[in-house]
Amino acid sequence: MPAKYIGEVVEIVYMDKDGNLSQRRIEVHGIRGELVYSTCLASGERRTFRKDRILACRPSPFRRREMPKNTRRAVYAARP
């Protein structure tokens, strides 16, 4: 994952240590060595991902945190 994504929201396909695949939308906070420090926008939890387990990465058109429908306060903002 390139350093240009720091501070951005990206969508990744990730493979965990057991080989399970997941697709996530994350906000990247930093990259150090082989680790990507981020927040998962679906859960709001801080997550650390290993770069070698990120199988695909692309910029996301969404910037705001995803929240359950009954707690949404704002409409998601798409990138210009």
DAQUIVEN-V143593 format. One line per field, one symbol per residue. ss: DSSP state (H for helix, E for strand, L for the rest). psi: psi as a letter, one per 40 degrees, with the letter a starting at -180 (. if undefined). A space follows every 10 residues. Layout:
BEGIN
ss = ???
psi = ???
END
This chain:
BEGIN
ss = LLHHHLLLEE EEEEELLLLL EEEEEEEEEE EELLEEEEEE LLLLLEEEEE HHHEEEEEEL LELLLLLLHH HLLLLLLELL
psi = hieeeheihi hihihideeh iihihihhdi hhbeihhihh dddeihihih deehdihiii eidihhiide eheiihhii.
END
